[in-house]
Amino acid sequence: MKFTLRQLEVFVAVGRRESVSRAAEAVALSQSATSTALGEFERQFDGRFFDRVGKTLRLNELGRQLLPKAVDLLDRAREIEELLEGKTGFGALRIGATLTIGNYLAPRIVASFLQHHPESHIGLQVHNTAAVVHQVAHHELDLGLIEGDCQHPDIEVQSWVEDELVVFCAPHYALAKRGTATLEELAAHPWILREHGSGTRETFEHAMRHHHSPLNIRLELEHTEAIKHAVESGLGIGCISRLALRDDFRRGSLVPVETPDLDFRREFRFLWHKKKYQSASMREFLALCRSLTAGVKRSDEIPFPNIP
């Protein structure tokens, strides 16, 4: 072949980061060596993979076609290397999860996976839905676990398990004793909500789409725990996943406010790039996720794995 795997590594690193300096750190080369390697790779085939925009390198059409194929080949090459080195287990896996999954479910699944496959390495990043979709689309993540919607043309989406948002308040709050409220009654209270770009906010706004008057949104926060603390202090009412509130409802530190007029159901979903090679570790992790939720109707009913 006219190219080497090292050249592909450099190209992929630059393609993911759109910067030679940041790519150099990833491939453990100097900035000048990384730039030289990329330039030689392009000259070998008398072509360009990037458009130079100031100090930023952006993939051109040829580069966009090459990136998923290069990532796929490198993933397969690493499996071959591990096999030749006598490593029969599973390799590294980069996972991105949205906040509800990433804070309340994914760490337990990762711990269970590593308990059974201690030779593996998993990198878990927690972001909102928009960020996870972006990273999967740009081959920065092997697998995404999201609670929002994804319409990206390059991404494969598969259903996982149903989830449901629930309105909640502090036990001393005005709505607590009733335990239920109409849409009109809810609109009279201040809200503490997730930020725009999150799957939770997307589901909330879809459910409230028939309410045309502006809501009194007192706070927008990026973390569910911050929302719970704000609601617990009596600042208003919130709306997040029942999964995130499971322990709080059991303790009585927060209470649900049922909303028969509103449909807060949604799905947790798996994401990966359509051209992504599914390594053995990725297939095993997906199988573990599916086995954990087999026969479960809703996310807050998932039996968490016991980790010694």
ChimeraX commands (.cxc) that place a marker at each C-alpha (Angstrom):
marker #1 position 0.00,0.00,0.00 radius 0.5
marker #1 position 1.07,3.59,-0.62 radius 0.5
marker #1 position -0.04,4.77,2.83 radius 0.5
marker #1 position 0.62,3.68,6.39 radius 0.5
marker #1 position -1.64,3.28,9.40 radius 0.5
marker #1 position 0.35,6.06,11.10 radius 0.5
marker #1 position -0.57,8.43,8.28 radius 0.5
marker #1 position -4.22,7.50,8.77 radius 0.5
marker #1 position -3.89,8.12,12.52 radius 0.5
marker #1 position -2.56,11.62,11.86 radius 0.5
marker #1 position -5.27,12.34,9.31 radius 0.5
marker #1 position -8.05,11.13,11.67 radius 0.5
marker #1 position -6.64,13.14,14.58 radius 0.5
marker #1 position -6.58,16.33,12.51 radius 0.5
marker #1 position -9.99,15.59,10.99 radius 0.5
marker #1 position -11.59,15.17,14.41 radius 0.5
marker #1 position -10.01,18.24,15.97 radius 0.5
marker #1 position -9.70,20.57,12.94 radius 0.5
marker #1 position -6.36,21.67,14.34 radius 0.5
marker #1 position -2.80,20.43,13.81 radius 0.5
marker #1 position -1.68,21.52,17.28 radius 0.5
marker #1 position -4.51,19.65,19.06 radius 0.5
marker #1 position -4.02,16.61,16.80 radius 0.5
marker #1 position -0.30,16.58,17.61 radius 0.5
marker #1 position -1.06,15.99,21.29 radius 0.5
marker #1 position -3.37,13.09,20.41 radius 0.5
marker #1 position -0.79,11.28,18.26 radius 0.5
marker #1 position 2.21,12.13,20.48 radius 0.5
marker #1 position 4.10,14.08,17.81 radius 0.5
marker #1 position 5.36,17.62,17.61 radius 0.5
marker #1 position 3.21,20.13,15.75 radius 0.5
marker #1 position 5.75,20.37,12.92 radius 0.5
marker #1 position 6.00,16.57,12.60 radius 0.5
marker #1 position 2.22,16.27,12.49 radius 0.5
marker #1 position 1.96,18.97,9.82 radius 0.5
marker #1 position 4.73,17.30,7.80 radius 0.5
marker #1 position 3.09,13.86,8.03 radius 0.5
marker #1 position -0.25,15.26,6.87 radius 0.5
marker #1 position 1.40,17.16,4.02 radius 0.5
marker #1 position 3.29,14.07,2.81 radius 0.5
marker #1 position 0.09,12.01,2.94 radius 0.5
marker #1 position -1.69,14.57,0.73 radius 0.5
marker #1 position 1.24,14.86,-1.69 radius 0.5
marker #1 position 1.41,11.06,-2.08 radius 0.5
marker #1 position -2.01,11.15,-3.69 radius 0.5
marker #1 position -1.74,14.60,-5.24 radius 0.5
marker #1 position -4.81,15.82,-3.39 radius 0.5
marker #1 position -6.07,17.79,-0.44 radius 0.5
marker #1 position -8.20,16.50,2.40 radius 0.5
marker #1 position -8.79,19.86,4.11 radius 0.5
marker #1 position -9.74,23.42,3.33 radius 0.5
marker #1 position -7.48,25.85,5.17 radius 0.5
marker #1 position -9.56,28.57,6.85 radius 0.5
marker #1 position -7.15,30.71,8.86 radius 0.5
marker #1 position -5.62,28.39,11.45 radius 0.5
marker #1 position -8.51,25.94,11.16 radius 0.5
marker #1 position -8.50,22.88,8.93 radius 0.5
marker #1 position -11.92,21.80,7.73 radius 0.5
marker #1 position -12.53,18.55,5.92 radius 0.5
marker #1 position -13.35,18.99,2.24 radius 0.5
marker #1 position -15.50,16.55,0.28 radius 0.5
marker #1 position -12.65,14.06,-0.21 radius 0.5
marker #1 position -11.70,14.31,3.45 radius 0.5
marker #1 position -15.29,13.72,4.58 radius 0.5
marker #1 position -15.45,10.58,2.45 radius 0.5
marker #1 position -12.10,9.35,3.75 radius 0.5
marker #1 position -12.65,9.95,7.50 radius 0.5
marker #1 position -15.17,7.15,8.28 radius 0.5
marker #1 position -13.21,4.67,6.17 radius 0.5
marker #1 position -9.97,5.60,7.95 radius 0.5
marker #1 position -11.60,5.29,11.39 radius 0.5
marker #1 position -13.04,1.91,10.42 radius 0.5
marker #1 position -9.66,0.62,9.21 radius 0.5
marker #1 position -7.87,1.82,12.35 radius 0.5
marker #1 position -10.44,0.14,14.60 radius 0.5
marker #1 position -9.97,-3.14,12.78 radius 0.5
marker #1 position -6.18,-2.78,12.86 radius 0.5
marker #1 position -6.26,-2.31,16.65 radius 0.5
marker #1 position -8.27,-5.53,17.03 radius 0.5
marker #1 position -5.68,-7.36,14.93 radius 0.5
marker #1 position -2.85,-5.89,17.02 radius 0.5
marker #1 position -4.54,-6.96,20.27 radius 0.5
marker #1 position -5.05,-10.46,18.89 radius 0.5
marker #1 position -1.38,-10.75,17.87 radius 0.5
marker #1 position -0.33,-9.52,21.32 radius 0.5
marker #1 position -2.40,-12.26,22.91 radius 0.5
marker #1 position -5.09,-9.94,24.23 radius 0.5
marker #1 position -8.26,-11.96,23.82 radius 0.5
marker #1 position -10.50,-9.51,25.70 radius 0.5
marker #1 position -12.17,-6.32,24.62 radius 0.5
marker #1 position -10.39,-3.09,23.75 radius 0.5
marker #1 position -11.11,0.58,24.28 radius 0.5
marker #1 position -14.55,2.12,23.82 radius 0.5
marker #1 position -15.53,5.80,23.71 radius 0.5
marker #1 position -19.08,6.40,24.89 radius 0.5
marker #1 position -21.07,9.62,25.11 radius 0.5
marker #1 position -24.21,9.83,27.23 radius 0.5
marker #1 position -26.72,12.57,27.83 radius 0.5
marker #1 position -27.10,13.82,31.38 radius 0.5
marker #1 position -29.91,11.63,32.68 radius 0.5
marker #1 position -28.35,8.46,31.29 radius 0.5
marker #1 position -24.82,9.60,32.02 radius 0.5
marker #1 position -25.48,10.46,35.67 radius 0.5
marker #1 position -27.95,7.77,36.73 radius 0.5
marker #1 position -27.52,4.75,34.47 radius 0.5
marker #1 position -24.38,4.62,32.31 radius 0.5
marker #1 position -21.81,4.59,35.18 radius 0.5
marker #1 position -23.44,1.48,36.64 radius 0.5
marker #1 position -23.47,-0.25,33.25 radius 0.5
marker #1 position -19.84,0.71,32.64 radius 0.5
marker #1 position -18.87,-0.61,36.08 radius 0.5
marker #1 position -20.65,-3.91,35.38 radius 0.5
marker #1 position -18.96,-4.17,31.97 radius 0.5
marker #1 position -15.50,-3.55,33.44 radius 0.5
marker #1 position -16.15,-6.03,36.22 radius 0.5
marker #1 position -16.62,-8.75,33.61 radius 0.5
marker #1 position -13.93,-7.39,31.23 radius 0.5
marker #1 position -11.22,-5.83,33.42 radius 0.5
marker #1 position -8.79,-5.61,30.51 radius 0.5
marker #1 position -11.03,-3.10,28.73 radius 0.5
marker #1 position -10.87,0.67,28.86 radius 0.5
marker #1 position -13.99,2.82,28.57 radius 0.5
marker #1 position -14.04,6.58,28.24 radius 0.5
marker #1 position -17.44,7.99,29.27 radius 0.5
marker #1 position -18.31,11.59,28.43 radius 0.5
marker #1 position -21.50,13.27,29.61 radius 0.5
marker #1 position -23.00,16.06,27.50 radius 0.5
marker #1 position -26.42,17.19,26.29 radius 0.5
marker #1 position -28.06,15.56,23.25 radius 0.5
marker #1 position -26.83,18.09,20.70 radius 0.5
marker #1 position -23.20,17.63,21.80 radius 0.5
marker #1 position -23.37,13.80,21.77 radius 0.5
marker #1 position -24.93,13.78,18.28 radius 0.5
marker #1 position -22.19,16.12,17.03 radius 0.5
marker #1 position -19.42,13.93,18.47 radius 0.5
marker #1 position -20.87,10.72,17.05 radius 0.5
marker #1 position -21.27,12.37,13.64 radius 0.5
marker #1 position -17.62,13.47,13.70 radius 0.5
marker #1 position -16.30,10.05,14.82 radius 0.5
marker #1 position -15.20,11.40,18.20 radius 0.5
marker #1 position -17.34,8.78,19.95 radius 0.5
marker #1 position -17.95,5.12,19.16 radius 0.5
marker #1 position -21.40,5.05,20.75 radius 0.5
marker #1 position -23.96,7.55,22.00 radius 0.5
marker #1 position -26.69,6.99,24.59 radius 0.5
marker #1 position -29.23,9.79,24.34 radius 0.5
marker #1 position -32.66,10.76,25.62 radius 0.5
marker #1 position -33.46,13.26,22.87 radius 0.5
marker #1 position -34.20,13.09,19.17 radius 0.5
marker #1 position -31.65,12.64,16.39 radius 0.5
marker #1 position -32.33,13.24,12.72 radius 0.5
marker #1 position -28.72,13.35,11.51 radius 0.5
marker #1 position -28.49,11.64,8.10 radius 0.5
marker #1 position -25.16,9.92,8.90 radius 0.5
marker #1 position -26.21,8.42,12.23 radius 0.5
marker #1 position -27.89,5.10,12.96 radius 0.5
marker #1 position -30.52,5.37,15.72 radius 0.5
marker #1 position -31.97,2.42,17.63 radius 0.5
marker #1 position -34.55,2.42,20.41 radius 0.5
marker #1 position -33.45,1.22,23.84 radius 0.5
marker #1 position -36.01,1.71,26.61 radius 0.5
marker #1 position -38.93,4.06,27.33 radius 0.5
marker #1 position -38.43,6.96,29.71 radius 0.5
marker #1 position -40.85,9.50,31.13 radius 0.5
marker #1 position -40.49,13.00,32.52 radius 0.5
marker #1 position -42.46,13.99,35.59 radius 0.5
marker #1 position -43.32,17.33,37.14 radius 0.5
marker #1 position -42.15,17.54,40.77 radius 0.5
marker #1 position -41.98,19.90,43.70 radius 0.5
marker #1 position -40.80,20.15,47.30 radius 0.5
marker #1 position -42.94,18.38,49.94 radius 0.5
marker #1 position -43.92,21.73,51.49 radius 0.5
marker #1 position -44.84,23.32,48.13 radius 0.5
marker #1 position -48.45,24.29,47.33 radius 0.5
marker #1 position -48.97,21.48,44.75 radius 0.5
marker #1 position -47.51,18.72,46.94 radius 0.5
marker #1 position -50.65,17.81,48.87 radius 0.5
marker #1 position -52.83,17.56,45.77 radius 0.5
marker #1 position -50.32,15.46,43.84 radius 0.5
marker #1 position -51.89,16.38,40.50 radius 0.5
marker #1 position -52.35,19.52,38.39 radius 0.5
marker #1 position -53.84,20.70,35.11 radius 0.5
marker #1 position -51.87,22.52,32.44 radius 0.5
marker #1 position -53.46,25.82,33.45 radius 0.5
marker #1 position -52.53,25.29,37.10 radius 0.5
marker #1 position -48.94,24.44,36.22 radius 0.5
marker #1 position -48.60,27.60,34.15 radius 0.5
marker #1 position -49.18,29.71,37.25 radius 0.5
marker #1 position -45.99,28.49,38.93 radius 0.5
marker #1 position -42.31,29.35,38.34 radius 0.5
marker #1 position -40.28,26.66,36.56 radius 0.5
marker #1 position -36.72,25.41,36.95 radius 0.5
marker #1 position -35.82,23.66,33.68 radius 0.5
marker #1 position -32.95,22.12,31.71 radius 0.5
marker #1 position -31.21,24.24,29.09 radius 0.5
marker #1 position -32.06,24.39,25.38 radius 0.5
marker #1 position -30.23,21.65,23.43 radius 0.5
marker #1 position -30.96,19.00,26.04 radius 0.5
marker #1 position -33.25,16.06,25.30 radius 0.5
marker #1 position -35.19,16.77,28.49 radius 0.5
marker #1 position -35.98,20.34,27.43 radius 0.5
marker #1 position -36.95,19.13,23.95 radius 0.5
marker #1 position -39.42,16.59,25.39 radius 0.5
marker #1 position -40.83,19.16,27.82 radius 0.5
marker #1 position -41.45,21.75,25.10 radius 0.5
marker #1 position -43.04,19.17,22.82 radius 0.5
marker #1 position -45.46,18.15,25.58 radius 0.5
marker #1 position -46.28,21.81,26.32 radius 0.5
marker #1 position -46.68,22.80,22.67 radius 0.5
marker #1 position -50.44,23.41,23.01 radius 0.5
marker #1 position -49.90,25.92,25.81 radius 0.5
marker #1 position -49.39,29.17,23.93 radius 0.5
marker #1 position -48.88,31.57,26.83 radius 0.5
marker #1 position -45.26,32.03,27.97 radius 0.5
marker #1 position -44.25,30.07,31.04 radius 0.5
marker #1 position -42.61,31.68,34.04 radius 0.5
marker #1 position -39.16,30.12,33.69 radius 0.5
marker #1 position -37.21,31.23,36.74 radius 0.5
marker #1 position -34.03,29.21,36.14 radius 0.5
marker #1 position -32.42,27.21,33.34 radius 0.5
marker #1 position -29.74,24.82,34.57 radius 0.5
marker #1 position -27.45,22.30,32.85 radius 0.5
marker #1 position -27.50,19.67,35.59 radius 0.5
marker #1 position -30.40,17.67,36.98 radius 0.5
marker #1 position -28.96,17.66,40.49 radius 0.5
marker #1 position -28.89,21.46,40.48 radius 0.5
marker #1 position -32.53,21.50,39.36 radius 0.5
marker #1 position -33.49,19.10,42.16 radius 0.5
marker #1 position -31.76,21.25,44.79 radius 0.5
marker #1 position -33.45,24.41,43.49 radius 0.5
marker #1 position -36.88,22.78,43.55 radius 0.5
marker #1 position -36.25,21.26,46.98 radius 0.5
marker #1 position -35.51,24.76,48.31 radius 0.5
marker #1 position -38.96,25.91,47.15 radius 0.5
marker #1 position -37.96,28.10,44.19 radius 0.5
marker #1 position -40.58,26.50,41.94 radius 0.5
marker #1 position -41.43,23.30,40.11 radius 0.5
marker #1 position -39.30,21.18,37.80 radius 0.5
marker #1 position -39.66,18.51,35.15 radius 0.5
marker #1 position -37.01,15.83,34.63 radius 0.5
marker #1 position -36.85,12.06,34.18 radius 0.5
marker #1 position -38.48,9.76,36.72 radius 0.5
marker #1 position -35.21,7.82,36.66 radius 0.5
marker #1 position -33.34,10.82,38.08 radius 0.5
marker #1 position -35.96,11.22,40.82 radius 0.5
marker #1 position -36.38,7.59,41.83 radius 0.5
marker #1 position -34.41,7.82,45.08 radius 0.5
marker #1 position -35.74,11.31,45.92 radius 0.5
marker #1 position -39.35,10.11,45.68 radius 0.5
marker #1 position -38.55,7.11,47.89 radius 0.5
marker #1 position -36.99,9.38,50.54 radius 0.5
marker #1 position -39.78,11.92,50.28 radius 0.5
marker #1 position -37.39,14.84,49.76 radius 0.5
marker #1 position -39.26,15.59,46.51 radius 0.5
marker #1 position -42.78,14.61,45.42 radius 0.5
marker #1 position -44.32,13.98,41.99 radius 0.5
marker #1 position -47.10,16.12,40.56 radius 0.5
marker #1 position -49.00,13.96,38.08 radius 0.5
marker #1 position -50.17,15.63,34.87 radius 0.5
marker #1 position -52.92,13.63,33.12 radius 0.5
marker #1 position -53.22,16.28,30.37 radius 0.5
marker #1 position -49.57,16.01,29.30 radius 0.5
marker #1 position -47.63,13.26,27.56 radius 0.5
marker #1 position -44.04,13.29,28.82 radius 0.5
marker #1 position -43.02,9.93,27.40 radius 0.5
marker #1 position -39.85,9.55,25.34 radius 0.5
marker #1 position -37.20,6.94,24.52 radius 0.5
marker #1 position -33.62,6.36,25.44 radius 0.5
marker #1 position -31.75,5.59,22.22 radius 0.5
marker #1 position -28.45,4.19,20.96 radius 0.5
marker #1 position -26.49,6.15,18.35 radius 0.5
marker #1 position -23.53,5.30,16.16 radius 0.5
marker #1 position -22.22,6.47,12.83 radius 0.5
marker #1 position -23.66,4.50,9.92 radius 0.5
marker #1 position -20.16,3.76,8.66 radius 0.5
marker #1 position -18.83,2.86,12.10 radius 0.5
marker #1 position -17.24,-0.57,12.45 radius 0.5
marker #1 position -18.78,-2.30,15.47 radius 0.5
marker #1 position -15.89,-3.73,17.45 radius 0.5
marker #1 position -16.31,-6.68,19.79 radius 0.5
marker #1 position -16.32,-4.33,22.80 radius 0.5
marker #1 position -19.05,-2.19,21.26 radius 0.5
marker #1 position -21.21,-5.23,20.47 radius 0.5
marker #1 position -20.71,-6.58,24.00 radius 0.5
marker #1 position -21.59,-3.24,25.62 radius 0.5
marker #1 position -24.78,-2.93,23.56 radius 0.5
marker #1 position -25.74,-6.48,24.50 radius 0.5
marker #1 position -25.24,-5.66,28.19 radius 0.5
marker #1 position -27.44,-2.56,27.89 radius 0.5
marker #1 position -30.21,-4.52,26.19 radius 0.5
marker #1 position -30.06,-7.39,28.68 radius 0.5
marker #1 position -30.34,-4.94,31.58 radius 0.5
marker #1 position -33.57,-3.49,30.20 radius 0.5
marker #1 position -35.13,-6.72,28.90 radius 0.5
marker #1 position -38.77,-6.86,30.05 radius 0.5
marker #1 position -38.60,-3.39,31.58 radius 0.5
marker #1 position -41.39,-0.99,30.62 radius 0.5
marker #1 position -39.80,2.26,31.82 radius 0.5
marker #1 position -36.34,3.47,32.79 radius 0.5
marker #1 position -37.11,4.02,36.49 radius 0.5
marker #1 position -37.94,0.29,36.76 radius 0.5
marker #1 position -34.47,-0.80,35.61 radius 0.5
marker #1 position -32.81,-3.07,38.20 radius 0.5
marker #1 position -29.36,-1.57,38.69 radius 0.5
marker #1 position -26.55,-4.14,38.49 radius 0.5
marker #1 position -24.89,-5.01,41.80 radius 0.5
marker #1 position -21.23,-4.03,41.80 radius 0.5
marker #1 position -19.15,-5.51,44.64 radius 0.5
marker link #1:1,2 radius 0.2
marker link #1:2,3 radius 0.2
marker link #1:3,4 radius 0.2
marker link #1:4,5 radius 0.2
marker link #1:5,6 radius 0.2
marker link #1:6,7 radius 0.2
marker link #1:7,8 radius 0.2
marker link #1:8,9 radius 0.2
marker link #1:9,10 radius 0.2
marker link #1:10,11 radius 0.2
marker link #1:11,12 radius 0.2
marker link #1:12,13 radius 0.2
marker link #1:13,14 radius 0.2
marker link #1:14,15 radius 0.2
marker link #1:15,16 radius 0.2
marker link #1:16,17 radius 0.2
marker link #1:17,18 radius 0.2
marker link #1:18,19 radius 0.2
marker link #1:19,20 radius 0.2
marker link #1:20,21 radius 0.2
marker link #1:21,22 radius 0.2
marker link #1:22,23 radius 0.2
marker link #1:23,24 radius 0.2
marker link #1:24,25 radius 0.2
marker link #1:25,26 radius 0.2
marker link #1:26,27 radius 0.2
marker link #1:27,28 radius 0.2
marker link #1:28,29 radius 0.2
marker link #1:29,30 radius 0.2
marker link #1:30,31 radius 0.2
marker link #1:31,32 radius 0.2
marker link #1:32,33 radius 0.2
marker link #1:33,34 radius 0.2
marker link #1:34,35 radius 0.2
marker link #1:35,36 radius 0.2
marker link #1:36,37 radius 0.2
marker link #1:37,38 radius 0.2
marker link #1:38,39 radius 0.2
marker link #1:39,40 radius 0.2
marker link #1:40,41 radius 0.2
marker link #1:41,42 radius 0.2
marker link #1:42,43 radius 0.2
marker link #1:43,44 radius 0.2
marker link #1:44,45 radius 0.2
marker link #1:45,46 radius 0.2
marker link #1:46,47 radius 0.2
marker link #1:47,48 radius 0.2
marker link #1:48,49 radius 0.2
marker link #1:49,50 radius 0.2
marker link #1:50,51 radius 0.2
marker link #1:51,52 radius 0.2
marker link #1:52,53 radius 0.2
marker link #1:53,54 radius 0.2
marker link #1:54,55 radius 0.2
marker link #1:55,56 radius 0.2
marker link #1:56,57 radius 0.2
marker link #1:57,58 radius 0.2
marker link #1:58,59 radius 0.2
marker link #1:59,60 radius 0.2
marker link #1:60,61 radius 0.2
marker link #1:61,62 radius 0.2
marker link #1:62,63 radius 0.2
marker link #1:63,64 radius 0.2
marker link #1:64,65 radius 0.2
marker link #1:65,66 radius 0.2
marker link #1:66,67 radius 0.2
marker link #1:67,68 radius 0.2
marker link #1:68,69 radius 0.2
marker link #1:69,70 radius 0.2
marker link #1:70,71 radius 0.2
marker link #1:71,72 radius 0.2
marker link #1:72,73 radius 0.2
marker link #1:73,74 radius 0.2
marker link #1:74,75 radius 0.2
marker link #1:75,76 radius 0.2
marker link #1:76,77 radius 0.2
marker link #1:77,78 radius 0.2
marker link #1:78,79 radius 0.2
marker link #1:79,80 radius 0.2
marker link #1:80,81 radius 0.2
marker link #1:81,82 radius 0.2
marker link #1:82,83 radius 0.2
marker link #1:83,84 radius 0.2
marker link #1:84,85 radius 0.2
marker link #1:85,86 radius 0.2
marker link #1:86,87 radius 0.2
marker link #1:87,88 radius 0.2
marker link #1:88,89 radius 0.2
marker link #1:89,90 radius 0.2
marker link #1:90,91 radius 0.2
marker link #1:91,92 radius 0.2
marker link #1:92,93 radius 0.2
marker link #1:93,94 radius 0.2
marker link #1:94,95 radius 0.2
marker link #1:95,96 radius 0.2
marker link #1:96,97 radius 0.2
marker link #1:97,98 radius 0.2
marker link #1:98,99 radius 0.2
marker link #1:99,100 radius 0.2
marker link #1:100,101 radius 0.2
marker link #1:101,102 radius 0.2
marker link #1:102,103 radius 0.2
marker link #1:103,104 radius 0.2
marker link #1:104,105 radius 0.2
marker link #1:105,106 radius 0.2
marker link #1:106,107 radius 0.2
marker link #1:107,108 radius 0.2
marker link #1:108,109 radius 0.2
marker link #1:109,110 radius 0.2
marker link #1:110,111 radius 0.2
marker link #1:111,112 radius 0.2
marker link #1:112,113 radius 0.2
marker link #1:113,114 radius 0.2
marker link #1:114,115 radius 0.2
marker link #1:115,116 radius 0.2
marker link #1:116,117 radius 0.2
marker link #1:117,118 radius 0.2
marker link #1:118,119 radius 0.2
marker link #1:119,120 radius 0.2
marker link #1:120,121 radius 0.2
marker link #1:121,122 radius 0.2
marker link #1:122,123 radius 0.2
marker link #1:123,124 radius 0.2
marker link #1:124,125 radius 0.2
marker link #1:125,126 radius 0.2
marker link #1:126,127 radius 0.2
marker link #1:127,128 radius 0.2
marker link #1:128,129 radius 0.2
marker link #1:129,130 radius 0.2
marker link #1:130,131 radius 0.2
marker link #1:131,132 radius 0.2
marker link #1:132,133 radius 0.2
marker link #1:133,134 radius 0.2
marker link #1:134,135 radius 0.2
marker link #1:135,136 radius 0.2
marker link #1:136,137 radius 0.2
marker link #1:137,138 radius 0.2
marker link #1:138,139 radius 0.2
marker link #1:139,140 radius 0.2
marker link #1:140,141 radius 0.2
marker link #1:141,142 radius 0.2
marker link #1:142,143 radius 0.2
marker link #1:143,144 radius 0.2
marker link #1:144,145 radius 0.2
marker link #1:145,146 radius 0.2
marker link #1:146,147 radius 0.2
marker link #1:147,148 radius 0.2
marker link #1:148,149 radius 0.2
marker link #1:149,150 radius 0.2
marker link #1:150,151 radius 0.2
marker link #1:151,152 radius 0.2
marker link #1:152,153 radius 0.2
marker link #1:153,154 radius 0.2
marker link #1:154,155 radius 0.2
marker link #1:155,156 radius 0.2
marker link #1:156,157 radius 0.2
marker link #1:157,158 radius 0.2
marker link #1:158,159 radius 0.2
marker link #1:159,160 radius 0.2
marker link #1:160,161 radius 0.2
marker link #1:161,162 radius 0.2
marker link #1:162,163 radius 0.2
marker link #1:163,164 radius 0.2
marker link #1:164,165 radius 0.2
marker link #1:165,166 radius 0.2
marker link #1:166,167 radius 0.2
marker link #1:167,168 radius 0.2
marker link #1:168,169 radius 0.2
marker link #1:169,170 radius 0.2
marker link #1:170,171 radius 0.2
marker link #1:171,172 radius 0.2
marker link #1:172,173 radius 0.2
marker link #1:173,174 radius 0.2
marker link #1:174,175 radius 0.2
marker link #1:175,176 radius 0.2
marker link #1:176,177 radius 0.2
marker link #1:177,178 radius 0.2
marker link #1:178,179 radius 0.2
marker link #1:179,180 radius 0.2
marker link #1:180,181 radius 0.2
marker link #1:181,182 radius 0.2
marker link #1:182,183 radius 0.2
marker link #1:183,184 radius 0.2
marker link #1:184,185 radius 0.2
marker link #1:185,186 radius 0.2
marker link #1:186,187 radius 0.2
marker link #1:187,188 radius 0.2
marker link #1:188,189 radius 0.2
marker link #1:189,190 radius 0.2
marker link #1:190,191 radius 0.2
marker link #1:191,192 radius 0.2
marker link #1:192,193 radius 0.2
marker link #1:193,194 radius 0.2
marker link #1:194,195 radius 0.2
marker link #1:195,196 radius 0.2
marker link #1:196,197 radius 0.2
marker link #1:197,198 radius 0.2
marker link #1:198,199 radius 0.2
marker link #1:199,200 radius 0.2
marker link #1:200,201 radius 0.2
marker link #1:201,202 radius 0.2
marker link #1:202,203 radius 0.2
marker link #1:203,204 radius 0.2
marker link #1:204,205 radius 0.2
marker link #1:205,206 radius 0.2
marker link #1:206,207 radius 0.2
marker link #1:207,208 radius 0.2
marker link #1:208,209 radius 0.2
marker link #1:209,210 radius 0.2
marker link #1:210,211 radius 0.2
marker link #1:211,212 radius 0.2
marker link #1:212,213 radius 0.2
marker link #1:213,214 radius 0.2
marker link #1:214,215 radius 0.2
marker link #1:215,216 radius 0.2
marker link #1:216,217 radius 0.2
marker link #1:217,218 radius 0.2
marker link #1:218,219 radius 0.2
marker link #1:219,220 radius 0.2
marker link #1:220,221 radius 0.2
marker link #1:221,222 radius 0.2
marker link #1:222,223 radius 0.2
marker link #1:223,224 radius 0.2
marker link #1:224,225 radius 0.2
marker link #1:225,226 radius 0.2
marker link #1:226,227 radius 0.2
marker link #1:227,228 radius 0.2
marker link #1:228,229 radius 0.2
marker link #1:229,230 radius 0.2
marker link #1:230,231 radius 0.2
marker link #1:231,232 radius 0.2
marker link #1:232,233 radius 0.2
marker link #1:233,234 radius 0.2
marker link #1:234,235 radius 0.2
marker link #1:235,236 radius 0.2
marker link #1:236,237 radius 0.2
marker link #1:237,238 radius 0.2
marker link #1:238,239 radius 0.2
marker link #1:239,240 radius 0.2
marker link #1:240,241 radius 0.2
marker link #1:241,242 radius 0.2
marker link #1:242,243 radius 0.2
marker link #1:243,244 radius 0.2
marker link #1:244,245 radius 0.2
marker link #1:245,246 radius 0.2
marker link #1:246,247 radius 0.2
marker link #1:247,248 radius 0.2
marker link #1:248,249 radius 0.2
marker link #1:249,250 radius 0.2
marker link #1:250,251 radius 0.2
marker link #1:251,252 radius 0.2
marker link #1:252,253 radius 0.2
marker link #1:253,254 radius 0.2
marker link #1:254,255 radius 0.2
marker link #1:255,256 radius 0.2
marker link #1:256,257 radius 0.2
marker link #1:257,258 radius 0.2
marker link #1:258,259 radius 0.2
marker link #1:259,260 radius 0.2
marker link #1:260,261 radius 0.2
marker link #1:261,262 radius 0.2
marker link #1:262,263 radius 0.2
marker link #1:263,264 radius 0.2
marker link #1:264,265 radius 0.2
marker link #1:265,266 radius 0.2
marker link #1:266,267 radius 0.2
marker link #1:267,268 radius 0.2
marker link #1:268,269 radius 0.2
marker link #1:269,270 radius 0.2
marker link #1:270,271 radius 0.2
marker link #1:271,272 radius 0.2
marker link #1:272,273 radius 0.2
marker link #1:273,274 radius 0.2
marker link #1:274,275 radius 0.2
marker link #1:275,276 radius 0.2
marker link #1:276,277 radius 0.2
marker link #1:277,278 radius 0.2
marker link #1:278,279 radius 0.2
marker link #1:279,280 radius 0.2
marker link #1:280,281 radius 0.2
marker link #1:281,282 radius 0.2
marker link #1:282,283 radius 0.2
marker link #1:283,284 radius 0.2
marker link #1:284,285 radius 0.2
marker link #1:285,286 radius 0.2
marker link #1:286,287 radius 0.2
marker link #1:287,288 radius 0.2
marker link #1:288,289 radius 0.2
marker link #1:289,290 radius 0.2
marker link #1:290,291 radius 0.2
marker link #1:291,292 radius 0.2
marker link #1:292,293 radius 0.2
marker link #1:293,294 radius 0.2
marker link #1:294,295 radius 0.2
marker link #1:295,296 radius 0.2
marker link #1:296,297 radius 0.2
marker link #1:297,298 radius 0.2
marker link #1:298,299 radius 0.2
marker link #1:299,300 radius 0.2
marker link #1:300,301 radius 0.2
marker link #1:301,302 radius 0.2
marker link #1:302,303 radius 0.2
marker link #1:303,304 radius 0.2
marker link #1:304,305 radius 0.2
marker link #1:305,306 radius 0.2
marker link #1:306,307 radius 0.2
marker link #1:307,308 radius 0.2
view
